[in-house]
Amino acid sequence: MSRPLIVGLTGSIGMGKSTVAAMFAGAGVPVFDADAEVRRMQGPGGALVSAIEAAFPGSTGAEGVLRDALGAQVFGDPDALARLEAIVHPAVAAKRQEFLLEHAGAPLVLFDIPLLFEKGGHELVDTVVVVSAPAEIQRERVLARPGMTPEKFAHILSLQVPDAEKRTRADHVIDTGTTLAETEAQVAALVNRLTVTET
């Protein structure tokens, strides 16, 4: 049975991955956003809220998972993080399978996976697209975010595969250090190339 070509989209913090994912969606490619699924399942009445509360008492409320409260229990504790991932990852995998069934007739689909290389997600996809920009642009974007500090930024970077390594491991690189129009042109060209390859 034929199935869509699965494109994995990743990129370090502040590289413009969400913007590029939206451009793929705008070009008609179905997009599975792992982070958005997690937010939904952790939101009010979400499927994961009771399991997370049981594992991390006091980390949820009427509005679902309290990200700061959960973060405080997990941050810097590898065992706690592993317990959380054991709750979240299987649920995300199930949603991903539903998504693939739903879009079985599409020529290609996009998995937006922030930690694609870090968590072994590259094994789930047929081709990897890395979103990248020069380091000074990345730093400027990230430090403009509310609540972000140079220390937090450095810690996040320390958990991610370096951009240079991601670029070498990628099948395709989208440069977001240019104008939005130029980035969009790169996305359109890549969608076209992948669609032609697939059909």
Secondary structure as UniProt FT lines:
FT   STRAND          5..10
FT   TURN            13..14
FT   HELIX           17..26
FT   TURN            27..28
FT   STRAND          31..33
FT   HELIX           34..42
FT   TURN            44..45
FT   TURN            47..48
FT   HELIX           49..55
FT   TURN            57..58
FT   STRAND          60..61
FT   TURN            62..63
FT   STRAND          64..65
FT   HELIX           67..74
FT   TURN            75..76
FT   HELIX           78..102
FT   TURN            103..105
FT   STRAND          108..112
FT   TURN            114..120
FT   HELIX           121..124
FT   STRAND          127..132
FT   HELIX           135..143
FT   TURN            146..147
FT   HELIX           150..159
FT   HELIX           163..169
FT   STRAND          172..175
FT   HELIX           180..198
//
